[in-house]
Amino acid sequence: MTEWLKNAVFYEIYPQSFYDSNSDGIGDLRGITVKLDYIRELGCNAIWINPIYDSPFMDAGYDVRDYYKIAPRYGTMEDFEHLLGEAHKRDIKILLDLVPGHTSDTNEWFQKAKTGFPTEYDDRYIFTKCVWDAPPEYRLMCGVCERDGNYLVNYFSSQPALNYGFYEITHPEWQMSSDSPEAWATVDALKDIMRFWLDKGIDGFRVDMADSLVKNDDEKIATAKIWRDIRSMMDRDYPDAVLISEWCSPQRAIVNAGFHADFYLDHQGNGYNALFRKKMGDGENLSFFADGAHGDIDAFLAEYLPAYYYSKDYGYISFMTNNHDMPRAPFYMSEWMIRLTHAFMMTMPGVPFIYYGDEIAMRYRTDLVSKEGGFSRTGSRTPMQWNSEKNMGFSDADEDMLYLPVDHSEGSSTVESQINDPASVYSNLKNLIALRKANPELMNESGFEVVYSKANEYPFVYRRGSFTAFVNPSDDDKTVEYDTAGAKEYYFLGGYEINEGSVTIRSRSFLLIRHEQS
């Protein structure tokens, strides 16, 4: 296990929207460098940057045209190397976003593969045998290139899937085995890309759609084999670098595939959704953390506990406050409830990720048209709100030049308005990060034990070493039996009473107590 990861608190940066240093309306690498001290002061010691590679931006950079080139909108390779050096001076790690499953259709590999002439990249992508061969079970682009065949895409039409082969062959006339030389040539190309950036000194990768490599691989057996091979390369040549997966299956991602950590994503009906995002079609919020809360903690625990115990000796489950693909938390809950979710996340096992702007409870915009393939995600990608000056401190450009409009609505938060307010979301999160980092038991040097949970009831009580946390997002005070001998309040939000043999946790409150060491 890479040692630094167990103490990491990550900050995710969507580079287009973080800080514009050259007044062109788009955030850039120099802008990130300018704000490194801000990130360090918040308490984060690692950064994940969404894709900065050259791209036509049909999917906000997740459609890579050239893996070896910085997109000009973000600056130059020298700007990136300067950012990396300045981050490391501050003991901040840098992870880049790796997009292994597909490229842009403007990528040189694809431009050559789609011609009707033989090239070295003919098998880098997945083409059917001829243009009349279009099995309906696959997402195919038909009749749009010179080559006599249709090509597989992972999602958008501009993202042709790279060829890592098929685990189960259903159309042998055009499908290659995941063990074929052609499939492993793609793996070798991916390794070359990774080595290029690791040799520059980055600290690892967050991997986009990590489970999407091999097709017809329902159990992800062949996909895991590829990542295990890559992990072996990293352990040998870059032992301090990490791999973090967008997978949401700790058993497969961490144990089978060898990732150091796996994101806990918001999927309909899963444990993360039950905690924070279970909003019904009529707008009713049935999350455990919801105003007027009436969620079910067991819906989370039924999924989380087996995954945690199965994977805890191999890697970490990563909670996110949000990310670039989800509506921001204020769409679901009040600022006070957001404070409770932050307290929960910062006292749970794993490696937490904070999405830029979540530290000031930036809002989710529902009034925006899609930008660069964002669609419903666009409202979570608006510019960072730094202060009350022009464009809320994001850029000196004219407003009509901005990547996305800033939020001028009443009550819109800024760093400036929160950073010196001890009662703000920002101050609360900063204190929680400091509390976590000051106590190894709250990071990853102790286990996790459920002390009290009941289906459809509150509170939830859990233990981390000598610490015990009580969480009550409901509207009612709750009392639970608990051995309070030697217990002292360590941190709280809201109210509580510690009695002999019981603890009362007030409505919408969080309490962390510690048993004195003998």
ROGU-170463 format. One record per residue (C-alpha): x, y, z; residue in three letters; residue number from 1. Coordinates in steps of 0.25 Angstrom, whole numbers. Layout:
px, py, pz, res, n
X, Y, Z, ALA, NUM
...
END
This chain:
px, py, pz, res, n
0, 0, 0, MET, 1
5, 14, -4, THR, 2
8, 20, 10, GLU, 3
4, 35, 6, TRP, 4
-10, 31, 1, LEU, 5
-15, 27, 15, LYS, 6
-14, 41, 20, ASN, 7
-19, 48, 7, ALA, 8
-31, 57, 6, VAL, 9
-33, 61, -9, PHE, 10
-38, 73, -16, TYR, 11
-44, 71, -29, GLU, 12
-42, 82, -39, ILE, 13
-50, 84, -52, TYR, 14
-39, 92, -59, PRO, 15
-48, 100, -68, GLN, 16
-56, 106, -56, SER, 17
-46, 108, -45, PHE, 18
-38, 121, -48, TYR, 19
-34, 128, -60, ASP, 20
-20, 134, -60, SER, 21
-20, 141, -74, ASN, 22
-34, 147, -75, SER, 23
-39, 138, -87, ASP, 24
-51, 133, -79, GLY, 25
-46, 119, -77, ILE, 26
-39, 114, -65, GLY, 27
-24, 109, -67, ASP, 28
-12, 102, -61, LEU, 29
-6, 115, -56, ARG, 30
-19, 118, -49, GLY, 31
-18, 105, -42, ILE, 32
-3, 109, -38, THR, 33
-8, 122, -32, VAL, 34
-18, 115, -23, LYS, 35
-9, 104, -18, LEU, 36
-8, 112, -4, ASP, 37
-23, 113, -3, TYR, 38
-24, 98, -5, ILE, 39
-13, 95, 5, ARG, 40
-20, 104, 15, GLU, 41
-33, 97, 14, LEU, 42
-25, 85, 18, GLY, 43
-25, 77, 5, CYS, 44
-11, 70, 2, ASN, 45
-15, 64, -12, ALA, 46
-22, 69, -24, ILE, 47
-29, 61, -35, TRP, 48
-30, 70, -48, ILE, 49
-40, 66, -59, ASN, 50
-34, 64, -73, PRO, 51
-24, 74, -78, ILE, 52
-20, 67, -90, TYR, 53
-22, 73, -104, ASP, 54
-37, 71, -108, SER, 55
-48, 76, -117, PRO, 56
-56, 76, -104, PHE, 57
-68, 69, -109, MET, 58
-68, 63, -95, ASP, 59
-61, 74, -87, ALA, 60
-48, 67, -90, GLY, 61
-52, 53, -87, TYR, 62
-50, 51, -102, ASP, 63
-35, 52, -104, VAL, 64
-28, 56, -117, ARG, 65
-14, 55, -112, ASP, 66
-10, 49, -99, TYR, 67
4, 55, -99, TYR, 68
0, 69, -101, LYS, 69
-7, 80, -92, ILE, 70
-19, 86, -97, ALA, 71
-15, 100, -102, PRO, 72
-27, 106, -94, ARG, 73
-20, 102, -81, TYR, 74
-6, 106, -85, GLY, 75
7, 99, -88, THR, 76
15, 87, -83, MET, 77
24, 97, -76, GLU, 78
12, 102, -69, ASP, 79
8, 88, -64, PHE, 80
22, 85, -60, GLU, 81
23, 98, -52, HIS, 82
9, 94, -46, LEU, 83
15, 80, -42, LEU, 84
27, 86, -36, GLY, 85
20, 97, -28, GLU, 86
10, 86, -23, ALA, 87
21, 77, -18, HIS, 88
28, 89, -11, LYS, 89
15, 90, -3, ARG, 90
15, 74, -1, ASP, 91
2, 74, -10, ILE, 92
1, 61, -19, LYS, 93
-4, 63, -33, ILE, 94
-13, 52, -40, LEU, 95
-17, 53, -54, LEU, 96
-29, 48, -60, ASP, 97
-27, 36, -69, LEU, 98
-37, 32, -80, VAL, 99
-33, 18, -84, PRO, 100
-46, 13, -91, GLY, 101
-47, 22, -103, HIS, 102
-41, 34, -110, THR, 103
-47, 45, -118, SER, 104
-50, 42, -133, ASP, 105
-40, 53, -136, THR, 106
-29, 45, -130, ASN, 107
-18, 42, -139, GLU, 108
-19, 27, -136, TRP, 109
-34, 27, -141, PHE, 110
-31, 36, -152, GLN, 111
-22, 26, -158, LYS, 112
-31, 14, -154, ALA, 113
-43, 19, -160, LYS, 114
-37, 20, -174, THR, 115
-39, 9, -185, GLY, 116
-24, 7, -185, PHE, 117
-15, -3, -176, PRO, 118
-9, 5, -164, THR, 119
-2, 1, -151, GLU, 120
-14, 6, -144, TYR, 121
-25, -3, -151, ASP, 122
-27, -12, -139, ASP, 123
-26, 0, -128, ARG, 124
-41, 1, -129, TYR, 125
-53, -9, -131, ILE, 126
-59, -9, -145, PHE, 127
-69, -19, -150, THR, 128
-65, -27, -162, LYS, 129
-73, -18, -172, CYS, 130
-82, -7, -172, VAL, 131
-95, -16, -173, TRP, 132
-91, -23, -160, ASP, 133
-97, -15, -149, ALA, 134
-102, -24, -137, PRO, 135
-112, -17, -129, PRO, 136
-107, -21, -116, GLU, 137
-95, -12, -118, TYR, 138
-94, 4, -119, ARG, 139
-88, 5, -133, LEU, 140
-86, 17, -142, MET, 141
-90, 13, -156, CYS, 142
-85, 17, -169, GLY, 143
-78, 30, -165, VAL, 144
-63, 26, -169, CYS, 145
-56, 21, -181, GLU, 146
-53, 8, -175, ARG, 147
-63, -4, -179, ASP, 148
-68, -6, -165, GLY, 149
-75, 1, -153, ASN, 150
-68, 5, -140, TYR, 151
-72, 3, -126, LEU, 152
-73, 15, -117, VAL, 153
-73, 15, -101, ASN, 154
-84, 26, -101, TYR, 155
-83, 39, -109, PHE, 156
-82, 37, -124, SER, 157
-69, 44, -124, SER, 158
-63, 34, -114, GLN, 159
-58, 22, -122, PRO, 160
-55, 10, -112, ALA, 161
-41, 5, -111, LEU, 162
-39, -9, -114, ASN, 163
-36, -17, -102, TYR, 164
-43, -30, -108, GLY, 165
-55, -38, -104, PHE, 166
-56, -47, -92, TYR, 167
-67, -55, -98, GLU, 168
-67, -56, -114, ILE, 169
-80, -55, -120, THR, 170
-77, -50, -134, HIS, 171
-63, -57, -137, PRO, 172
-63, -50, -151, GLU, 173
-59, -37, -144, TRP, 174
-57, -39, -129, GLN, 175
-43, -41, -124, MET, 176
-40, -49, -111, SER, 177
-36, -41, -99, SER, 178
-23, -49, -99, ASP, 179
-20, -46, -114, SER, 180
-7, -38, -117, PRO, 181
-15, -27, -123, GLU, 182
-23, -25, -110, ALA, 183
-10, -25, -102, TRP, 184
-3, -15, -112, ALA, 185
-14, -5, -107, THR, 186
-10, -8, -93, VAL, 187
5, -6, -96, ASP, 188
0, 8, -103, ALA, 189
-7, 11, -90, LEU, 190
5, 8, -81, LYS, 191
14, 17, -90, ASP, 192
4, 29, -88, ILE, 193
5, 26, -73, MET, 194
20, 25, -73, ARG, 195
21, 38, -80, PHE, 196
13, 46, -69, TRP, 197
19, 38, -57, LEU, 198
33, 41, -62, ASP, 199
29, 56, -61, LYS, 200
27, 53, -46, GLY, 201
12, 52, -45, ILE, 202
7, 44, -33, ASP, 203
-3, 35, -40, GLY, 204
-16, 35, -48, PHE, 205
-31, 35, -45, ARG, 206
-36, 25, -56, VAL, 207
-49, 29, -64, ASP, 208
-59, 17, -66, MET, 209
-48, 8, -61, ALA, 210
-57, -4, -63, ASP, 211
-60, -1, -78, SER, 212
-48, -8, -85, LEU, 213
-51, -22, -89, VAL, 214
-65, -24, -96, LYS, 215
-74, -36, -93, ASN, 216
-67, -36, -79, ASP, 217
-79, -36, -69, ASP, 218
-71, -41, -57, GLU, 219
-59, -32, -61, LYS, 220
-49, -43, -61, ILE, 221
-41, -39, -73, ALA, 222
-42, -25, -70, THR, 223
-37, -27, -56, ALA, 224
-25, -35, -62, LYS, 225
-21, -23, -70, ILE, 226
-21, -14, -58, TRP, 227
-13, -24, -50, ARG, 228
-3, -24, -60, ASP, 229
-2, -9, -60, ILE, 230
-2, -9, -45, ARG, 231
10, -18, -45, SER, 232
17, -9, -55, MET, 233
14, 3, -45, MET, 234
19, -5, -33, ASP, 235
32, -8, -40, ARG, 236
35, 5, -46, ASP, 237
27, 16, -39, TYR, 238
24, 10, -25, PRO, 239
19, 23, -19, ASP, 240
9, 25, -30, ALA, 241
-6, 22, -28, VAL, 242
-18, 17, -37, LEU, 243
-32, 21, -33, ILE, 244
-43, 16, -40, SER, 245
-57, 21, -45, GLU, 246
-63, 7, -43, TRP, 247
-72, 7, -30, CYS, 248
-69, -8, -28, SER, 249
-58, -9, -17, PRO, 250
-57, -24, -18, GLN, 251
-55, -24, -33, ARG, 252
-47, -11, -34, ALA, 253
-38, -12, -21, ILE, 254
-37, -27, -19, VAL, 255
-38, -33, -33, ASN, 256
-32, -21, -41, ALA, 257
-22, -16, -32, GLY, 258
-26, -1, -31, PHE, 259
-22, 6, -18, HIS, 260
-35, 12, -16, ALA, 261
-49, 12, -23, ASP, 262
-59, 23, -23, PHE, 263
-73, 21, -16, TYR, 264
-82, 27, -27, LEU, 265
-96, 31, -27, ASP, 266
-103, 20, -34, HIS, 267
-118, 19, -34, GLN, 268
-122, 10, -22, GLY, 269
-108, 8, -16, ASN, 270
-103, 11, -3, GLY, 271
-97, 25, -7, TYR, 272
-111, 29, -13, ASN, 273
-118, 24, 0, ALA, 274
-109, 33, 9, LEU, 275
-109, 46, 1, PHE, 276
-117, 46, -13, ARG, 277
-129, 38, -12, LYS, 278
-139, 47, -18, LYS, 279
-152, 42, -23, MET, 280
-159, 46, -36, GLY, 281
-169, 55, -28, ASP, 282
-157, 62, -22, GLY, 283
-158, 55, -8, GLU, 284
-144, 53, -2, ASN, 285
-143, 39, 4, LEU, 286
-128, 40, 7, SER, 287
-122, 37, 21, PHE, 288
-116, 51, 21, PHE, 289
-128, 60, 17, ALA, 290
-136, 71, 23, ASP, 291
-148, 65, 30, GLY, 292
-140, 52, 29, ALA, 293
-147, 39, 28, HIS, 294
-136, 30, 21, GLY, 295
-131, 16, 24, ASP, 296
-117, 15, 29, ILE, 297
-118, 0, 27, ASP, 298
-119, 2, 12, ALA, 299
-105, 8, 12, PHE, 300
-99, -2, 22, LEU, 301
-104, -14, 14, ALA, 302
-96, -10, 3, GLU, 303
-84, -3, 10, TYR, 304
-81, -13, 21, LEU, 305
-78, -25, 12, PRO, 306
-70, -17, 2, ALA, 307
-62, -10, 13, TYR, 308
-58, -23, 20, TYR, 309
-55, -30, 7, TYR, 310
-46, -19, 2, SER, 311
-40, -12, 15, LYS, 312
-27, -19, 14, ASP, 313
-24, -16, 0, TYR, 314
-29, -2, -2, GLY, 315
-39, 9, 1, TYR, 316
-53, 13, -2, ILE, 317
-54, 28, -6, SER, 318
-66, 36, -2, PHE, 319
-68, 49, -10, MET, 320
-75, 61, -6, THR, 321
-79, 62, -20, ASN, 322
-72, 62, -34, ASN, 323
-73, 68, -48, HIS, 324
-84, 57, -52, ASP, 325
-94, 59, -41, MET, 326
-103, 71, -36, PRO, 327
-97, 78, -25, ARG, 328
-102, 75, -11, ALA, 329
-110, 88, -9, PRO, 330
-120, 82, -19, PHE, 331
-123, 72, -9, TYR, 332
-121, 78, 5, MET, 333
-119, 90, 13, SER, 334
-105, 96, 17, GLU, 335
-107, 91, 31, TRP, 336
-109, 77, 26, MET, 337
-97, 78, 17, ILE, 338
-89, 81, 29, ARG, 339
-94, 68, 35, LEU, 340
-90, 60, 23, THR, 341
-76, 66, 23, HIS, 342
-75, 62, 38, ALA, 343
-79, 48, 34, PHE, 344
-70, 47, 22, MET, 345
-58, 52, 29, MET, 346
-59, 42, 40, THR, 347
-61, 30, 32, MET, 348
-50, 21, 27, PRO, 349
-45, 22, 13, GLY, 350
-39, 34, 5, VAL, 351
-49, 46, 4, PRO, 352
-50, 55, -9, PHE, 353
-55, 69, -8, ILE, 354
-61, 75, -21, TYR, 355
-57, 89, -24, TYR, 356
-67, 99, -18, GLY, 357
-73, 89, -9, ASP, 358
-65, 95, 3, GLU, 359
-74, 108, 1, ILE, 360
-87, 100, -3, ALA, 361
-87, 105, -17, MET, 362
-101, 103, -24, ARG, 363
-105, 94, -35, TYR, 364
-110, 102, -47, ARG, 365
-123, 97, -54, THR, 366
-124, 108, -63, ASP, 367
-112, 105, -73, LEU, 368
-112, 99, -86, VAL, 369
-102, 88, -89, SER, 370
-87, 92, -90, LYS, 371
-77, 83, -96, GLU, 372
-85, 70, -94, GLY, 373
-89, 73, -80, GLY, 374
-104, 73, -82, PHE, 375
-110, 71, -68, SER, 376
-96, 71, -62, ARG, 377
-93, 86, -67, THR, 378
-100, 92, -55, GLY, 379
-89, 86, -46, SER, 380
-77, 91, -54, ARG, 381
-79, 106, -53, THR, 382
-68, 116, -49, PRO, 383
-62, 116, -35, MET, 384
-67, 127, -27, GLN, 385
-55, 134, -20, TRP, 386
-60, 148, -16, ASN, 387
-70, 159, -19, SER, 388
-62, 165, -30, GLU, 389
-64, 164, -45, LYS, 390
-69, 150, -49, ASN, 391
-68, 146, -34, MET, 392
-53, 146, -35, GLY, 393
-52, 135, -45, PHE, 394
-47, 144, -57, SER, 395
-45, 158, -62, ASP, 396
-51, 154, -76, ALA, 397
-64, 161, -81, ASP, 398
-75, 153, -75, GLU, 399
-80, 148, -89, ASP, 400
-66, 141, -91, MET, 401
-67, 132, -78, LEU, 402
-67, 117, -80, TYR, 403
-80, 117, -72, LEU, 404
-87, 128, -65, PRO, 405
-85, 131, -50, VAL, 406
-96, 130, -40, ASP, 407
-100, 144, -37, HIS, 408
-113, 140, -30, SER, 409
-117, 145, -16, GLU, 410
-109, 137, -5, GLY, 411
-99, 132, -15, SER, 412
-87, 128, -6, SER, 413
-72, 132, -8, THR, 414
-59, 128, -2, VAL, 415
-57, 143, 3, GLU, 416
-71, 143, 10, SER, 417
-68, 129, 17, GLN, 418
-53, 128, 20, ILE, 419
-53, 137, 32, ASN, 420
-67, 133, 37, ASP, 421
-65, 122, 48, PRO, 422
-80, 117, 46, ALA, 423
-78, 115, 30, SER, 424
-78, 102, 22, VAL, 425
-64, 106, 19, TYR, 426
-59, 107, 33, SER, 427
-66, 95, 37, ASN, 428
-60, 86, 26, LEU, 429
-46, 92, 29, LYS, 430
-48, 89, 44, ASN, 431
-52, 74, 40, LEU, 432
-40, 72, 31, ILE, 433
-31, 77, 42, ALA, 434
-38, 68, 52, LEU, 435
-36, 56, 43, ARG, 436
-22, 59, 40, LYS, 437
-18, 61, 54, ALA, 438
-24, 47, 58, ASN, 439
-19, 35, 50, PRO, 440
-30, 27, 56, GLU, 441
-40, 36, 48, LEU, 442
-32, 33, 35, MET, 443
-28, 19, 32, ASN, 444
-21, 14, 44, GLU, 445
-33, 8, 51, SER, 446
-45, 0, 47, GLY, 447
-59, 3, 46, PHE, 448
-70, -3, 55, GLU, 449
-85, -1, 55, VAL, 450
-90, 2, 69, VAL, 451
-104, 5, 67, TYR, 452
-113, 5, 54, SER, 453
-127, 1, 52, LYS, 454
-135, 1, 39, ALA, 455
-143, 13, 36, ASN, 456
-138, 19, 50, GLU, 457
-128, 29, 55, TYR, 458
-118, 32, 60, PRO, 459
-106, 24, 54, PHE, 460
-94, 22, 63, VAL, 461
-81, 16, 59, TYR, 462
-67, 14, 65, ARG, 463
-53, 18, 59, ARG, 464
-43, 13, 69, GLY, 465
-44, 21, 82, SER, 466
-54, 30, 75, PHE, 467
-69, 28, 74, THR, 468
-78, 37, 65, ALA, 469
-93, 39, 67, PHE, 470
-101, 44, 54, VAL, 471
-115, 49, 55, ASN, 472
-120, 57, 43, PRO, 473
-135, 55, 47, SER, 474
-144, 65, 53, ASP, 475
-145, 58, 66, ASP, 476
-135, 57, 78, ASP, 477
-131, 42, 80, LYS, 478
-125, 35, 92, THR, 479
-117, 22, 91, VAL, 480
-111, 14, 102, GLU, 481
-96, 15, 102, TYR, 482
-85, 12, 112, ASP, 483
-80, 27, 114, THR, 484
-69, 23, 125, ALA, 485
-57, 32, 121, GLY, 486
-64, 38, 109, ALA, 487
-61, 53, 106, LYS, 488
-67, 61, 95, GLU, 489
-57, 64, 84, TYR, 490
-65, 71, 73, TYR, 491
-80, 74, 71, PHE, 492
-90, 81, 62, LEU, 493
-103, 84, 68, GLY, 494
-106, 79, 82, GLY, 495
-104, 66, 91, TYR, 496
-105, 61, 105, GLU, 497
-95, 51, 111, ILE, 498
-102, 44, 122, ASN, 499
-98, 32, 130, GLU, 500
-100, 20, 121, GLY, 501
-106, 28, 110, SER, 502
-104, 39, 100, VAL, 503
-115, 48, 95, THR, 504
-112, 54, 81, ILE, 505
-121, 66, 78, ARG, 506
-128, 68, 65, SER, 507
-119, 70, 52, ARG, 508
-107, 68, 60, SER, 509
-94, 61, 60, PHE, 510
-85, 57, 72, LEU, 511
-71, 51, 72, LEU, 512
-66, 46, 86, ILE, 513
-53, 40, 90, ARG, 514
-51, 30, 101, HIS, 515
-38, 34, 109, GLU, 516
-27, 24, 107, GLN, 517
-23, 17, 120, SER, 518
END
